[in-house]
Amino acid sequence: MIYGKRIRLRAPERVDIPLFVKWLNDPEVRRGLARYLPISSAEEEKWFEGILGRPVVEQPLTIEVQLEVSWRAIGNIAFFNIDWRVRSVEVGILIGEKEFWNQGYGTETMRLFLKHGFETLNLNRIFLVVYENNPRAIRAYEKAGFVLEGRQRQAMYMDGEYIDVLMMSVLRRDLQLSPV
């Protein structure tokens, strides 16, 4: 496990699948994701089986927050599309439990995962894409150290309108890693 101040990251377990399905079937949660259709339990089971065949560094981690006497899963985070030659990777995060939104868990998780990427995996560049209509996520990414690299104009169609897709990244040299 990877521990932060208020969170820990752990490997997902089969018992997490109903949570993942719940999150992905919530239109408000799904709004920030490329996935635009609901998901079935069977489809999520198939996805879970598939991730076990991926390289360990590309398997998602479940985000848990510490409650008084236990831990509670609130989302997940993952690296994907790793390019080991240039030491670059894309990151994706989902906070599915809405009661934990706007409390800094996304920023804390991202900082912890950046530390893991730069210090453990020796990456140089970590990037992501975010939709322009997701200011909460953009703010969290900026707090974690990401900077805007570019904009793909009207690259996504959502809720009857075209929106811009923003590209953001953080470089190892730009980030002062401190304990998280």
C-alpha positions, 0 to 999 in steps of 0.5 A, spaced: 500 500 500 501 507 498 500 511 504 498 519 505 496 523 510 489 521 510 488 516 504 492 510 502 492 507 495 491 499 495 490 494 489 483 493 487 479 487 489 473 483 486 469 486 492 470 493 490 466 491 483 459 493 485 462 500 488 465 501 481 459 499 477 455 504 482 460 510 481 460 509 473 453 509 473 452 515 476 451 521 471 454 526 475 460 522 476 461 519 469 461 526 467 468 527 467 470 521 464 470 519 457 465 513 458 458 516 457 454 510 457 452 506 463 456 499 465 453 493 467 456 488 473 458 483 467 462 488 463 465 491 470 467 483 471 470 483 465 474 489 465 477 487 472 479 480 469 483 484 464 486 489 468 490 483 472 493 481 465 496 488 465 503 490 467 503 492 475 504 499 474 498 500 469 493 496 474 489 501 477 489 503 485 483 504 489 483 510 493 481 509 501 480 514 506 481 513 513 475 513 518 475 513 525 476 505 525 476 503 518 478 505 511 473 506 506 474 506 498 472 513 495 475 512 488 481 509 484 487 512 480 491 509 475 497 510 470 496 508 463 500 508 456 506 508 459 512 510 454 518 507 458 523 510 453 521 518 454 519 516 461 512 519 460 505 516 462 498 518 462 494 518 469 487 518 470 483 519 477 476 518 479 473 520 486 466 516 486 463 518 492 460 524 492 460 526 499 468 526 499 468 531 493 471 538 495 475 536 501 482 536 497 482 528 497 483 528 489 489 533 490 492 529 495 491 523 491 494 526 485 500 528 489 501 522 492 501 518 486 505 523 482 510 522 488 510 514 486 511 516 479 517 520 480 520 517 485 518 510 485 518 509 477 523 514 475 518 517 470 519 524 467 513 527 465 506 525 467 500 528 463 492 528 463 486 530 459 480 534 462 474 537 460 473 544 460 467 544 463 470 540 470 473 546 473 473 542 480 478 537 477 482 543 473 483 546 480 485 540 483 490 538 478 493 545 478 494 544 486 497 538 485 502 541 480 499 540 473 500 546 468 496 547 462 499 544 455 494 545 450 487 545 448 483 541 443 478 545 441 471 542 441 474 535 441 468 532 446 461 532 445 457 532 451 450 533 453 448 536 447 454 541 446 461 540 444 467 542 449 474 543 449 479 538 452 485 540 456 491 537 456 495 538 462 502 535 465 507 536 470 514 534 469 519 531 475 523 538 475 517 542 476 515 539 482 517 540 489 516 533 492 514 533 499 511 528 504 504 527 502 
